Amino acid sequence: MNILATFQTYISTNQLVDYDDGTIGWIFSVYTFTSFFLGLYVGPLFDKYGPRWLLLSGTLCLALSLVLLSLSFAYWHFLLAFGVLGGLASSLLFTPSIAAVGHFFLLRRGLATGIASTAGSVAGVVFPLMLQRLFTTVGWAWAMRALALVCLAATIVANFLVRSRLPPAKDASPHPSIRIFTSNAAFAWTTAAVFMLEFALFIPLTYISSYALSKGFSHAFSFHILTILNTGSVFGRVLSGFWADRIGPFNANMISVLVTIVLCFGVWLPAGGTVGGIVVFALVFGFTSGSNISLVPVAIGRLCKTQEYGRYYATCYTIVSMAVLVGIPIAGKVVHADHGDYWGLIVMTGVFYIGSLGAFAMAKFTVVGLQPWAIL
């Protein structure tokens, strides 16, 4: 997910040059939707059976997705190979990997989850640079095959390393349940907060490179700005876990969201067209978005028993999947309606972050009442 902007920028100026941003955005929204929505089943399956077969299936799906992507040239090719099959692979790999970390840590769960999730940011630093080089030397097809080999090697190692500590929950069902929302108001508010957070978060992650091109920056810089963003994300994921273990994941999440609101309206909107402005935005947004990505699973873990974590996490992100399904193409349509200008996209991003902050505050209030300094 950390290199969506790389794919979006390349195919929008090559294979799918005749399609507008909103239409192309559906490819990436289907990918993120599938990744999150299928978690409704993957999470309970993890609780019931553990990670082994889920990870193995995800490994095979990811390799096949990238190989098919190397052969793609039509819109529907990208939609099926990346959007559907790639999203399935992501769900099978990511959900059990993060849930397994929660089995081994309680007091230091935030730091442990943050460290584990830095892998995505490291890939977001390395892969854009690798792909930029490969696109110009060997072309799209072999670049995707090389990426497939790297991902295959990494996921094979993961299959041997990822384990669950706790035995399968005896009363766990492999089937999803939405009844959690009626019995846990804090979880319902948290899900609403994450819904708006992910709606907003994936907009810069997908369009930051295209935004740079629209402001007259070079193709090389448009790849580099994504690397800068993911560099910030590496530090955000690790350090946020350290803070969360001290001030609580809800407090740490709200601080990160507040900083992002200031960043959208105070840096990106007025100064994003300058080198200094876009670099500052990318670096700090990478830090805050990395914080949010690593802290949301920890916050969810505060609201349930460890044995039920997979189900709670998956249920939350199944609802959130609706946000990422529509968020990316809506953002693309906003740019198209503004005749290629990005001010509407930026304002929309900031507004959804404001809504997320309010919902996180309500979730905390539901648990601790009017105690703004309470650790949660």
Secondary structure, DSSP 4 states (H G I P E B T S, - for coil): -TTHHHHHHHHHTTTTTTS-HHHHHHHHHHHHHHHHHTHHHHHHHHHHH-SHHHHHHHHHHHHHHHHHHHT--SHHHHIIIIIIIIHHHHHHHHHHHHHHHHHH-STTHHHHHHHHHHHHHHHHHHHHHHHHHHHHHTHHHHHHHHHHHHHHHHHHHHHHH---SSPPPTT--SS--STHHHH-HHHHHHHHHHHHHHHHHHHHHHHHHHHHHHTT--HHHHHHHHHHHHHHHHHHHHHHHHHHHHH-HHHHHHHHHHHHHHHIIIIIHHHTTSHHHHHHHHHHHHHHHHHHHHHHHHHHHTTS-GGGHHHHHHHHHHHHHHHHHHHHHHHHHHHHHTTT--HHHHHHHHHHHHHHHHHHHHHHHHHH-S-TT---
